[in-house]
Amino acid sequence: MSDNTAKFTGTIPDVYEEHLGPLLFEFYATDLAIRVVVPENDRVLEIA
């Protein structure tokens, strides 16, 4: 009997970082970057 079970290779955090994170959050990050007002010579640290 052959084993035709799908197998996951790689690490879940790597796959999330490369594929799922951008798919879910890129729109919101772009929208937020457009909306935020940063005074000249200031910086913003995004931590989420």
N, C-alpha and C positions, 0 to 999 in steps of 0.2 A: 504494500500500500504506500503510495507516495504522500509526502507531507506538503500540502499546498497552502499551508498557513502563512499569512503575511507576517513578515518580520520587520521590526523597527530597528534601524541601525543609526547610530549617532547618539548624541545626548539631547534630551528634551530642551534644556536651556539654549543650546546652540541653534536648534531649529526654531525656537520661539524668537530668539534675537534676530535671526536672519530673515525669517519669513512671516511669522504670525504677528510679531510686534509692529512692524511697518504696516501690515495690512489693516490692523485694528486702529492704530494710533496716528498714522502719518497725516491724515486729514485734520485731526484735532491740533496737532503740533503746528501745522502750517497756518491754520486759522488763528491760533494763539499768537504766533509770531507776527502776524499781520496786525493784530489788535493791540499788542502791548506797546506802550510808548516808553522809550528809554532815553533819558536826557543825554545830551552829548557828553562823551567821555565817561559815561557810566556803563556798568555791565549788569547782566542778568545771569543768575545761576539757576538752571532748571534741574530739579533733583528727582522728579517723579518719573 
